[in-house]
Amino acid sequence: MIFKSIALAADHAGYPAKEAIKNYLLENNIEVKDFGTYSEDSTDYADYAHPMAASVENGDYEIGIAVCGSGNGINMTANKHQGVRAALCWTVDISEMARLHNDANVCTVPGRYVSIEDAIAIVDKFVNTEFEGGRHQNRIDKIPV
């Protein structure tokens, strides 16, 4: 894996997938910071997305993984942080392109719409794909920081 430190966040709908993703990352010797939530009790995604995104924004962690029901709310919240490029990834191919072409640094997974196995495959592709640079860097440079 090309990333060695990863921040995690989820709401109640994303909790089961987050836990499976966390176990997968730990089994692969990745440093993980889990910003919560820590159960399936109803909660608000922003309470966990903001600290996760801030940790990526300030460089404490290289990338983030976020999970909520549809992926949309936690993705929108993460993208409010300067320097965060969160991508909603519902397939392995989308996850790969988010890294290759967009240099995404947060992978958002829709926990209610993908299986646990697919969520892990999406994250695996994300953490093992390098940014292509080149013509794509010009596009990234046009995103305000």
DAVENSUL-V549854 format. One record per residue. N is the residue number from 0. RES is the residue in one small letter. PHI is phi in whole degrees, -180 to 180 (none if undefined). OMEGA is omega as a letter, one per 20 degrees, with the letter a starting at -180 (NA if undefined). NEAR is the number of other C-alpha atoms within 8 Angstrom. Layout:
BEGIN
n = <N | N>
res = <RES | RES>
phi = <PHI | PHI>
omega = <OMEGA | OMEGA>
near = <NEAR | NEAR>
END
This chain:
BEGIN
n = <0 | 1 | 2 | 3 | 4 | 5 | 6 | 7 | 8 | 9 | 10 | 11 | 12 | 13 | 14 | 15 | 16 | 17 | 18 | 19 | 20 | 21 | 22 | 23 | 24 | 25 | 26 | 27 | 28 | 29 | 30 | 31 | 32 | 33 | 34 | 35 | 36 | 37 | 38 | 39 | 40 | 41 | 42 | 43 | 44 | 45 | 46 | 47 | 48 | 49 | 50 | 51 | 52 | 53 | 54 | 55 | 56 | 57 | 58 | 59 | 60 | 61 | 62 | 63 | 64 | 65 | 66 | 67 | 68 | 69 | 70 | 71 | 72 | 73 | 74 | 75 | 76 | 77 | 78 | 79 | 80 | 81 | 82 | 83 | 84 | 85 | 86 | 87 | 88 | 89 | 90 | 91 | 92 | 93 | 94 | 95 | 96 | 97 | 98 | 99 | 100 | 101 | 102 | 103 | 104 | 105 | 106 | 107 | 108 | 109 | 110 | 111 | 112 | 113 | 114 | 115 | 116 | 117 | 118 | 119 | 120 | 121 | 122 | 123 | 124 | 125 | 126 | 127 | 128 | 129 | 130 | 131 | 132 | 133 | 134 | 135 | 136 | 137 | 138 | 139 | 140 | 141 | 142 | 143 | 144>
res = <m | i | f | k | s | i | a | l | a | a | d | h | a | g | y | p | a | k | e | a | i | k | n | y | l | l | e | n | n | i | e | v | k | d | f | g | t | y | s | e | d | s | t | d | y | a | d | y | a | h | p | m | a | a | s | v | e | n | g | d | y | e | i | g | i | a | v | c | g | s | g | n | g | i | n | m | t | a | n | k | h | q | g | v | r | a | a | l | c | w | t | v | d | i | s | e | m | a | r | l | h | n | d | a | n | v | c | t | v | p | g | r | y | v | s | i | e | d | a | i | a | i | v | d | k | f | v | n | t | e | f | e | g | g | r | h | q | n | r | i | d | k | i | p | v>
phi = <none | -86 | -110 | -115 | -138 | -134 | -97 | -119 | -152 | -160 | -97 | -60 | -71 | -95 | -55 | -60 | -67 | -59 | -64 | -66 | -63 | -59 | -61 | -60 | -65 | -63 | -63 | -102 | 60 | -97 | -71 | -126 | -115 | -97 | -86 | 100 | -76 | -119 | -165 | -93 | -68 | -54 | -154 | -106 | -57 | -62 | -63 | -109 | -66 | -61 | -66 | -63 | -65 | -62 | -70 | -78 | -57 | -92 | 87 | -65 | -130 | -68 | -143 | -129 | -126 | -129 | -139 | -140 | -54 | -93 | 88 | -68 | -62 | -69 | -68 | -60 | -64 | -60 | -72 | -74 | -90 | -60 | 81 | -93 | -121 | -86 | -121 | -80 | -115 | -109 | -139 | -63 | -63 | -63 | -61 | -63 | -67 | -60 | -81 | -58 | -104 | -113 | 49 | -59 | -118 | -136 | -102 | -106 | -117 | -84 | -58 | -85 | -118 | -131 | -73 | -59 | -62 | -68 | -60 | -66 | -64 | -62 | -67 | -57 | -64 | -60 | -77 | -113 | -116 | -93 | -66 | -74 | 70 | 59 | -61 | -72 | -62 | -58 | -72 | -63 | -63 | -88 | -87 | -61 | -107>
omega = <a | r | a | r | a | r | a | r | r | r | a | a | r | a | a | r | r | a | r | r | r | r | r | a | r | r | r | r | r | r | a | r | a | a | r | j | a | r | r | r | a | a | a | a | a | a | a | r | a | r | r | a | r | a | r | a | a | r | r | r | a | a | r | r | a | a | r | a | a | a | a | a | a | r | r | a | a | a | r | a | r | r | r | r | a | a | r | a | a | r | r | a | r | r | r | a | r | r | a | a | a | a | r | r | r | r | r | a | r | a | a | a | r | r | r | r | r | r | r | r | r | r | r | r | a | a | r | a | r | r | a | a | r | a | r | r | r | a | r | a | r | r | a | r | NA>
near = <5 | 7 | 10 | 9 | 11 | 14 | 16 | 15 | 16 | 18 | 17 | 12 | 12 | 14 | 15 | 10 | 11 | 13 | 8 | 10 | 11 | 11 | 8 | 9 | 11 | 10 | 7 | 6 | 7 | 11 | 9 | 11 | 8 | 8 | 11 | 9 | 12 | 5 | 6 | 10 | 5 | 6 | 7 | 7 | 11 | 9 | 7 | 14 | 14 | 11 | 9 | 14 | 14 | 9 | 11 | 15 | 11 | 7 | 7 | 7 | 11 | 12 | 11 | 15 | 13 | 16 | 18 | 19 | 12 | 10 | 14 | 10 | 10 | 15 | 13 | 8 | 11 | 15 | 11 | 7 | 11 | 7 | 6 | 14 | 11 | 12 | 12 | 12 | 13 | 12 | 8 | 11 | 6 | 9 | 17 | 11 | 9 | 13 | 15 | 12 | 10 | 11 | 11 | 11 | 13 | 14 | 15 | 14 | 16 | 16 | 17 | 10 | 8 | 10 | 8 | 10 | 6 | 10 | 14 | 11 | 9 | 14 | 12 | 8 | 11 | 12 | 9 | 9 | 10 | 8 | 9 | 8 | 8 | 6 | 6 | 10 | 8 | 8 | 8 | 9 | 7 | 6 | 6 | 4 | 4>
END
